[in-house]
Structure formats: C-alpha cells, structure tokens
Amino acid sequence: MSHNFVCAIACSRIGILVGGGSLGLGREQMPMELMQEKNLDVMICGDITEWTLCAYVNDAAMLGQNKAMIVIGHERSEEWGMKYMAEWLAPLVSGLPVTFVDAKEPFIYL
C-alpha cells in the first residue's frame, strides 16, 4: 500500500537534524528553538520525541504558522553521511578496504 501526500504549504526554509539530533542533543527544546530562530518551514528529522517537536509543529500549524516536519528515521537520516564517510575514509587508510554497508529499511510494513 502506498500513500500520496500533498503539501499544502509553500516552503522556503528547510532544516535537517539527522539521527538523534531532532531529540535535542540533551536539550529537548533545541529543535523548536532552531525552527523558530532560523524561521524554518519544515524540519526533516531522524528520531523524534512525540511530545516536543511534533507538538510544537502541530500547535504552530494550528496557529496559522507555516510549519511542518518530515520524519525519516534514525538510520535512514544518517545513511547519506555514512556513504560519504566510506569515500572520505578510504584514502586515509590506504591498503585497507573501506565499504559502506547499507542496513536497509529496518521496518516491515503490513
């Protein structure tokens, strides 16, 4: 089963917090502060805490602010960087093989 979603808001500023970054890195309020301070319309997230960033985005949207979030999950949000790291690391450890291993989609959808 697939779902198609249409975003009804115009989007000009997007932020990304990969892995556990959207948990706040020790400060739960950090993702909400970042969205507000940088005037972000959309936050792309790895992990989330449902009672913080989700609630902020929902409340802001209900107040007419242009806010939304896309949650792609911890591992998937770090995958791009890990692919690049394999390329970056290879010349530094000459003679040793460096390979990116894709963990694949961690969930099974029913």
DRENTORKOL-3810 file (N, C-alpha, C; in nm, 4 decimals):
REM DRENTORKOL-3810
@n.u->0.0837; n.v->-0.1164; n.w->0.0000; ca.u->0.0000; ca.v->0.0000; ca.w->0.0000; c.u->0.0888; c.v->0.1236; c.w->0.0000
@n.u->0.0565; n.v->0.2207; n.w->-0.0811; ca.u->0.1334; ca.v->0.3440; ca.w->-0.0819; c.u->0.0405; c.v->0.4604; c.w->-0.0509
@n.u->0.0984; n.v->0.5638; n.w->0.0045; ca.u->0.0230; ca.v->0.6838; ca.w->0.0377; c.u->0.0846; c.v->0.8001; c.w->-0.0367
@n.u->0.0004; n.v->0.8838; n.w->-0.0925; ca.u->0.0475; ca.v->1.0059; ca.w->-0.1574; c.u->0.0008; c.v->1.1236; c.w->-0.0740
@n.u->0.0937; n.v->1.2092; n.w->-0.0381; ca.u->0.0611; ca.v->1.3248; ca.w->0.0418; c.u->0.0934; c.v->1.4504; c.w->-0.0386
@n.u->0.0078; n.v->1.5473; n.w->-0.0307; ca.u->0.0300; ca.v->1.6744; ca.w->-0.0962; c.u->0.0541; c.v->1.7784; c.w->0.0114
@n.u->0.1632; n.v->1.8471; n.w->0.0013; ca.u->0.1948; ca.v->1.9521; ca.w->0.0966; c.u->0.1237; c.v->2.0793; c.w->0.0513
@n.u->0.0404; n.v->2.1335; n.w->0.1390; ca.u->-0.0401; ca.v->2.2494; ca.w->0.1035; c.u->0.0257; c.v->2.3816; c.w->0.1411
@n.u->0.1495; n.v->2.3761; n.w->0.1896; ca.u->0.2150; ca.v->2.5000; ca.w->0.2294; c.u->0.3334; c.v->2.5281; c.w->0.1374
@n.u->0.3584; n.v->2.6560; n.w->0.1184; ca.u->0.4790; ca.v->2.6950; ca.w->0.0448; c.u->0.5969; c.v->2.6796; c.w->0.1397
@n.u->0.7074; n.v->2.6381; n.w->0.0870; ca.u->0.8225; ca.v->2.6079; ca.w->0.1713; c.u->0.9452; c.v->2.6788; c.w->0.1159
@n.u->1.0080; n.v->2.7616; n.w->0.2028; ca.u->1.1276; ca.v->2.8298; ca.w->0.1555; c.u->1.2508; c.v->2.7984; c.w->0.2392
@n.u->1.2327; n.v->2.7531; n.w->0.3648; ca.u->1.3478; ca.v->2.7222; ca.w->0.4512; c.u->1.3266; c.v->2.5861; c.w->0.5156
@n.u->1.4254; n.v->2.4970; n.w->0.4953; ca.u->1.4182; ca.v->2.3600; ca.w->0.5468; c.u->1.5410; c.v->2.3328; c.w->0.6320
@n.u->1.5204; n.v->2.2679; n.w->0.7465; ca.u->1.6306; ca.v->2.2249; ca.w->0.8312; c.u->1.6340; c.v->2.0738; c.w->0.8387
@n.u->1.7483; n.v->2.0196; n.w->0.8753; ca.u->1.7589; ca.v->1.8748; ca.w->0.8917; c.u->1.8376; c.v->1.8449; c.w->1.0187
@n.u->1.7832; n.v->1.7549; n.w->1.0982; ca.u->1.8506; ca.v->1.7054; ca.w->1.2187; c.u->1.8560; c.v->1.5538; c.w->1.2044
@n.u->1.9727; n.v->1.5013; n.w->1.1724; ca.u->1.9858; ca.v->1.3579; ca.w->1.1450; c.u->1.9999; c.v->1.2780; c.w->1.2730
@n.u->1.9748; n.v->1.1462; n.w->1.2605; ca.u->1.9900; ca.v->1.0555; ca.w->1.3741; c.u->1.9100; c.v->1.1017; c.w->1.4929
@n.u->1.9774; n.v->1.1144; n.w->1.6067; ca.u->1.9118; ca.v->1.1606; ca.w->1.7288; c.u->1.9138; c.v->1.3105; c.w->1.7449
@n.u->1.9626; n.v->1.3843; n.w->1.6463; ca.u->1.9710; ca.v->1.5295; ca.w->1.6570; c.u->1.8378; c.v->1.5963; c.w->1.6834
@n.u->1.7302; n.v->1.5405; n.w->1.6279; ca.u->1.5989; ca.v->1.6019; ca.w->1.6480; c.u->1.5421; c.v->1.5729; c.w->1.7859
@n.u->1.6151; n.v->1.4953; n.w->1.8667; ca.u->1.5754; ca.v->1.4753; ca.w->2.0067; c.u->1.6211; c.v->1.5924; c.w->2.0923
@n.u->1.7089; n.v->1.6755; n.w->2.0401; ca.u->1.7512; ca.v->1.7956; ca.w->2.1102; c.u->1.8931; c.v->1.7928; c.w->2.1618
@n.u->1.9641; n.v->1.6823; n.w->2.1438; ca.u->2.1040; ca.v->1.6728; ca.w->2.1869; c.u->2.1221; c.v->1.7155; c.w->2.3328
@n.u->2.0354; n.v->1.6638; n.w->2.4193; ca.u->2.0430; ca.v->1.6953; ca.w->2.5615; c.u->1.9559; c.v->1.8114; c.w->2.6037
@n.u->1.8987; n.v->1.8816; n.w->2.5088; ca.u->1.8077; ca.v->1.9928; ca.w->2.5373; c.u->1.6822; c.v->1.9736; c.w->2.4537
@n.u->1.5764; n.v->1.9222; n.w->2.5148; ca.u->1.4549; ca.v->1.8899; ca.w->2.4398; c.u->1.3987; c.v->2.0077; c.w->2.3609
@n.u->1.4217; n.v->2.1286; n.w->2.4085; ca.u->1.3655; ca.v->2.2458; ca.w->2.3410; c.u->1.4460; c.v->2.2875; c.w->2.2176
@n.u->1.5660; n.v->2.2325; n.w->2.1986; ca.u->1.6539; ca.v->2.2763; ca.w->2.0907; c.u->1.5897; c.v->2.2706; c.w->1.9521
@n.u->1.5218; n.v->2.1622; n.w->1.9114; ca.u->1.4650; ca.v->2.1614; ca.w->1.7757; c.u->1.3608; c.v->2.2705; c.w->1.7536
@n.u->1.2789; n.v->2.2977; n.w->1.8548; ca.u->1.1783; ca.v->2.4023; ca.w->1.8412; c.u->1.2440; c.v->2.5400; c.w->1.8348
@n.u->1.3459; n.v->2.5622; n.w->1.9171; ca.u->1.4195; ca.v->2.6886; ca.w->1.9128; c.u->1.4847; c.v->2.7087; c.w->1.7765
@n.u->1.5423; n.v->2.6025; n.w->1.7225; ca.u->1.6066; ca.v->2.6090; ca.w->1.5914; c.u->1.5061; c.v->2.6471; c.w->1.4830
@n.u->1.3889; n.v->2.5838; n.w->1.4858; ca.u->1.2860; ca.v->2.6171; ca.w->1.3862; c.u->1.2453; c.v->2.7634; c.w->1.3972
@n.u->1.2310; n.v->2.8114; n.w->1.5199; ca.u->1.1890; ca.v->2.9492; ca.w->1.5399; c.u->1.3002; c.v->3.0485; c.w->1.5040
@n.u->1.4209; n.v->3.0257; n.w->1.5562; ca.u->1.5323; ca.v->3.1187; ca.w->1.5336; c.u->1.5722; c.v->3.1287; c.w->1.3867
@n.u->1.5683; n.v->3.0154; n.w->1.3155; ca.u->1.6096; ca.v->3.0137; ca.w->1.1743; c.u->1.4919; c.v->3.0316; c.w->1.0790
@n.u->1.3715; n.v->3.0519; n.w->1.1359; ca.u->1.2498; ca.v->3.0702; ca.w->1.0573; c.u->1.2303; c.v->2.9561; c.w->0.9571
@n.u->1.2426; n.v->2.8331; n.w->1.0057; ca.u->1.2291; ca.v->2.7153; ca.w->0.9200; c.u->1.0823; c.v->2.6815; c.w->0.8976
@n.u->1.0485; n.v->2.6449; n.w->0.7752; ca.u->0.9134; ca.v->2.5994; ca.w->0.7438; c.u->0.8985; c.v->2.4502; c.w->0.7692
@n.u->1.0031; n.v->2.3745; n.w->0.7381; ca.u->0.9988; ca.v->2.2292; ca.w->0.7501; c.u->1.1257; c.v->2.1803; c.w->0.8194
@n.u->1.1091; n.v->2.0835; n.w->0.9072; ca.u->1.2233; ca.v->2.0172; ca.w->0.9700; c.u->1.2202; c.v->1.8709; c.w->0.9261
@n.u->1.3313; n.v->1.8253; n.w->0.8671; ca.u->1.3468; ca.v->1.6839; ca.w->0.8329; c.u->1.4177; c.v->1.6193; c.w->0.9508
@n.u->1.3598; n.v->1.5131; n.w->1.0054; ca.u->1.4072; ca.v->1.4558; ca.w->1.1317; c.u->1.4486; c.v->1.3103; c.w->1.1181
@n.u->1.5412; n.v->1.2732; n.w->1.2062; ca.u->1.5730; ca.v->1.1322; ca.w->1.2275; c.u->1.4803; c.v->1.0806; c.w->1.3362
@n.u->1.5305; n.v->1.0667; n.w->1.4582; ca.u->1.4466; ca.v->1.0290; ca.w->1.5720; c.u->1.3630; c.v->1.1484; c.w->1.6152
@n.u->1.2503; n.v->1.1209; n.w->1.6798; ca.u->1.1682; ca.v->1.2290; ca.w->1.7323; c.u->1.1200; c.v->1.1945; c.w->1.8728
@n.u->1.0885; n.v->1.2983; n.w->1.9473; ca.u->1.0171; ca.v->1.2839; ca.w->2.0742; c.u->0.8785; c.v->1.3413; c.w->2.0489
@n.u->0.7787; n.v->1.2560; n.w->2.0569; ca.u->0.6438; ca.v->1.2951; ca.w->2.0156; c.u->0.5886; c.v->1.4136; c.w->2.0936
@n.u->0.6268; n.v->1.4310; n.w->2.2183; ca.u->0.5662; ca.v->1.5373; ca.w->2.2994; c.u->0.6414; c.v->1.6700; c.w->2.2892
@n.u->0.7428; n.v->1.6774; n.w->2.2050; ca.u->0.8141; ca.v->1.8043; ca.w->2.1907; c.u->0.7996; c.v->1.8583; c.w->2.0483
@n.u->0.8843; n.v->1.8159; n.w->1.9577; ca.u->0.8840; ca.v->1.8724; ca.w->1.8228; c.u->0.7505; c.v->1.8500; c.w->1.7514
@n.u->0.6928; n.v->1.7320; n.w->1.7640; ca.u->0.5628; ca.v->1.7054; ca.w->1.6996; c.u->0.4564; c.v->1.8006; c.w->1.7509
@n.u->0.4529; n.v->1.8176; n.w->1.8823; ca.u->0.3531; ca.v->1.9063; ca.w->1.9430; c.u->0.3761; c.v->2.0507; c.w->1.8990
@n.u->0.5024; n.v->2.0919; n.w->1.8937; ca.u->0.5353; ca.v->2.2288; ca.w->1.8506; c.u->0.4871; c.v->2.2536; c.w->1.7078
@n.u->0.5200; n.v->2.1626; n.w->1.6166; ca.u->0.4820; ca.v->2.1787; ca.w->1.4764; c.u->0.3295; c.v->2.1794; c.w->1.4631
@n.u->0.2625; n.v->2.0893; n.w->1.5336; ca.u->0.1162; ca.v->2.0828; ca.w->1.5277; c.u->0.0540; c.v->2.2114; c.w->1.5817
@n.u->0.1003; n.v->2.2571; n.w->1.6978; ca.u->0.0469; ca.v->2.3803; ca.w->1.7568; c.u->0.0737; c.v->2.5005; c.w->1.6655
@n.u->0.1949; n.v->2.5098; n.w->1.6118; ca.u->0.2301; ca.v->2.6209; ca.w->1.5238; c.u->0.1423; c.v->2.6213; c.w->1.3992
@n.u->0.1203; n.v->2.5043; n.w->1.3405; ca.u->0.0358; ca.v->2.4946; ca.w->1.2212; c.u->-0.1081; c.v->2.5350; c.w->1.2537
@n.u->-0.1566; n.v->2.4932; n.w->1.3711; ca.u->-0.2932; ca.v->2.5293; ca.w->1.4104; c.u->-0.3068; c.v->2.6800; c.w->1.4355
@n.u->-0.1966; n.v->2.7465; n.w->1.4701; ca.u->-0.1971; ca.v->2.8919; ca.w->1.4897; c.u->-0.1744; c.v->2.9677; c.w->1.3590
@n.u->-0.1687; n.v->2.8932; n.w->1.2476; ca.u->-0.1541; ca.v->2.9562; ca.w->1.1172; c.u->-0.0110; c.v->2.9783; c.w->1.0735
@n.u->0.0858; n.v->2.9267; n.w->1.1508; ca.u->0.2260; ca.v->2.9403; ca.w->1.1109; c.u->0.2590; c.v->2.8348; c.w->1.0058
@n.u->0.3527; n.v->2.8654; n.w->0.9216; ca.u->0.3934; ca.v->2.7776; ca.w->0.8131; c.u->0.4971; c.v->2.6775; c.w->0.8650
@n.u->0.4529; n.v->2.5731; n.w->0.9357; ca.u->0.5439; ca.v->2.4760; ca.w->0.9967; c.u->0.5004; c.v->2.3342; c.w->0.9618
@n.u->0.5995; n.v->2.2493; n.w->0.9348; ca.u->0.5730; ca.v->2.1078; ca.w->0.9069; c.u->0.6990; c.v->2.0288; c.w->0.9388
@n.u->0.6874; n.v->1.8959; n.w->0.9444; ca.u->0.8037; ca.v->1.8112; ca.w->0.9666; c.u->0.7910; c.v->1.6842; c.w->0.8846
@n.u->0.9063; n.v->1.6294; n.w->0.8497; ca.u->0.9141; ca.v->1.5018; ca.w->0.7789; c.u->1.0050; c.v->1.4132; c.w->0.8629
@n.u->0.9542; n.v->1.2980; n.w->0.9035; ca.u->1.0310; ca.v->1.2064; ca.w->0.9875; c.u->1.0748; c.v->1.0886; c.w->0.9008
@n.u->1.2070; n.v->1.0727; n.w->0.8849; ca.u->1.2559; ca.v->0.9632; ca.w->0.8016; c.u->1.3245; c.v->0.8537; c.w->0.8826
@n.u->1.3435; n.v->0.8759; n.w->1.0110; ca.u->1.4001; ca.v->0.7725; ca.w->1.0988; c.u->1.5495; c.v->0.7882; c.w->1.1198
@n.u->1.5978; n.v->0.7307; n.w->1.2273; ca.u->1.7368; ca.v->0.7457; ca.w->1.2704; c.u->1.8356; c.v->0.6957; c.w->1.1645
@n.u->1.8279; n.v->0.5699; n.w->1.1317; ca.u->1.9262; ca.v->0.5097; ca.w->1.0408; c.u->1.9201; c.v->0.5715; c.w->0.9020
@n.u->1.8011; n.v->0.5902; n.w->0.8506; ca.u->1.7865; ca.v->0.6447; ca.w->0.7151; c.u->1.8368; c.v->0.7876; c.w->0.7062
@n.u->1.8244; n.v->0.8643; n.w->0.8135; ca.u->1.8707; ca.v->1.0035; ca.w->0.8084; c.u->2.0231; c.v->1.0132; c.w->0.8142
@n.u->2.0890; n.v->0.9101; n.w->0.8635; ca.u->2.2353; ca.v->0.9111; ca.w->0.8705; c.u->2.3010; c.v->0.8413; c.w->0.7523
@n.u->2.2223; n.v->0.7724; n.w->0.6710; ca.u->2.2760; ca.v->0.6917; ca.w->0.5610; c.u->2.3604; c.v->0.7725; c.w->0.4631
@n.u->2.3164; n.v->0.8915; n.w->0.4253; ca.u->2.3898; ca.v->0.9724; ca.w->0.3264; c.u->2.5298; c.v->1.0031; c.w->0.3771
@n.u->2.5391; n.v->1.0414; n.w->0.5029; ca.u->2.6696; ca.v->1.0744; ca.w->0.5609; c.u->2.7606; c.v->0.9539; c.w->0.5702
@n.u->2.7040; n.v->0.8387; n.w->0.5990; ca.u->2.7855; ca.v->0.7172; ca.w->0.6097; c.u->2.8369; c.v->0.6734; c.w->0.4730
@n.u->2.7571; n.v->0.6928; n.w->0.3683; ca.u->2.8054; ca.v->0.6634; ca.w->0.2324; c.u->2.9248; c.v->0.7518; c.w->0.1999
@n.u->2.9116; n.v->0.8808; n.w->0.2311; ca.u->3.0203; ca.v->0.9741; ca.w->0.2046; c.u->3.1430; c.v->0.9408; c.w->0.2898
@n.u->3.1210; n.v->0.9011; n.w->0.4144; ca.u->3.2341; ca.v->0.8721; ca.w->0.5028; c.u->3.3201; c.v->0.7587; c.w->0.4481
@n.u->3.2581; n.v->0.6582; n.w->0.3869; ca.u->3.3357; ca.v->0.5484; ca.w->0.3280; c.u->3.4279; c.v->0.6014; c.w->0.2187
@n.u->3.3773; n.v->0.6926; n.w->0.1359; ca.u->3.4596; ca.v->0.7525; ca.w->0.0304; c.u->3.5713; c.v->0.8386; c.w->0.0903
@n.u->3.5382; n.v->0.9164; n.w->0.1924; ca.u->3.6330; ca.v->1.0062; ca.w->0.2572; c.u->3.7429; c.v->0.9296; c.w->0.3302
@n.u->3.7060; n.v->0.8188; n.w->0.3954; ca.u->3.7995; ca.v->0.7427; ca.w->0.4775; c.u->3.8970; c.v->0.6581; c.w->0.3948
@n.u->3.8524; n.v->0.6064; n.w->0.2820; ca.u->3.9342; ca.v->0.5150; ca.w->0.2017; c.u->4.0759; c.v->0.5655; c.w->0.1751
@n.u->4.0976; n.v->0.6881; n.w->0.1293; ca.u->4.2344; ca.v->0.7333; ca.w->0.1031; c.u->4.3184; c.v->0.7508; c.w->0.2303
@n.u->4.2526; n.v->0.7684; n.w->0.3427; ca.u->4.3253; ca.v->0.7893; ca.w->0.4685; c.u->4.3803; c.v->0.6594; c.w->0.5278
@n.u->4.3217; n.v->0.5481; n.w->0.4874; ca.u->4.3680; ca.v->0.4181; ca.w->0.5378; c.u->4.4107; c.v->0.3315; c.w->0.4199
@n.u->4.4991; n.v->0.3866; n.w->0.3380; ca.u->4.5400; ca.v->0.3194; ca.w->0.2154; c.u->4.5826; c.v->0.1756; c.w->0.2427
@n.u->4.5376; n.v->0.0900; n.w->0.1560; ca.u->4.5693; ca.v->-0.0515; ca.w->0.1683; c.u->4.4617; c.v->-0.1307; c.w->0.2419
@n.u->4.3743; n.v->-0.0646; n.w->0.3138; ca.u->4.2647; ca.v->-0.1330; ca.w->0.3831; c.u->4.1347; c.v->-0.1081; c.w->0.3085
@n.u->4.0547; n.v->-0.2116; n.w->0.2908; ca.u->3.9275; ca.v->-0.1905; ca.w->0.2216; c.u->3.8288; c.v->-0.1145; c.w->0.3109
@n.u->3.7604; n.v->-0.0188; n.w->0.2516; ca.u->3.6553; ca.v->0.0555; ca.w->0.3217; c.u->3.5289; c.v->0.0420; c.w->0.2379
@n.u->3.4233; n.v->-0.0086; n.w->0.2982; ca.u->3.2990; ca.v->-0.0339; ca.w->0.2263; c.u->3.1806; c.v->0.0158; c.w->0.3062
@n.u->3.0910; n.v->0.0860; n.w->0.2400; ca.u->2.9641; ca.v->0.1234; ca.w->0.3019; c.u->2.8723; c.v->0.0019; c.w->0.2975
@n.u->2.8117; n.v->-0.0315; n.w->0.4099; ca.u->2.7168; ca.v->-0.1423; ca.w->0.4161; c.u->2.5799; c.v->-0.0842; c.w->0.4486
@n.u->2.4886; n.v->-0.0950; n.w->0.3546; ca.u->2.3544; ca.v->-0.0421; ca.w->0.3732; c.u->2.2765; c.v->-0.1326; c.w->0.4682
@n.u->2.2222; n.v->-0.0739; n.w->0.5744; ca.u->2.1472; ca.v->-0.1510; ca.w->0.6733; c.u->2.0076; c.v->-0.1854; c.w->0.6222
@n.u->1.9672; n.v->-0.1293; n.w->0.5125; ca.u->1.8359; ca.v->-0.1499; ca.w->0.4506; c.u->1.7254; c.v->-0.0939; c.w->0.5406
@n.u->1.6053; n.v->-0.0965; n.w->0.4907; ca.u->1.4892; ca.v->-0.0491; ca.w->0.5666; c.u->1.4716; c.v->-0.1356; c.w->0.6918
@n.u->1.4719; n.v->-0.0738; n.w->0.8107; ca.u->1.4660; ca.v->-0.1529; ca.w->0.9335; c.u->1.3272; c.v->-0.2030; c.w->0.9696
@n.u->1.2225; n.v->-0.1599; n.w->0.8989; ca.u->1.0877; ca.v->-0.1983; ca.w->0.9347; c.u->1.0216; c.v->-0.2811; c.w->0.8259
@n.u->0.9289; n.v->-0.3629; n.w->0.8663; ca.u->0.8444; ca.v->-0.4384; ca.w->0.7733; c.u->0.7047; c.v->-0.3786; c.w->0.7849
@n.u->0.6474; n.v->-0.3360; n.w->0.6747; ca.u->0.5162; ca.v->-0.2732; ca.w->0.6759; c.u->0.4105; c.v->-0.3753; c.w->0.6374
@n.u->0.3080; n.v->-0.3834; n.w->0.7167; ca.u->0.1983; ca.v->-0.4781; ca.w->0.6909; c.u->0.0764; c.v->-0.4070; c.w->0.6390
END
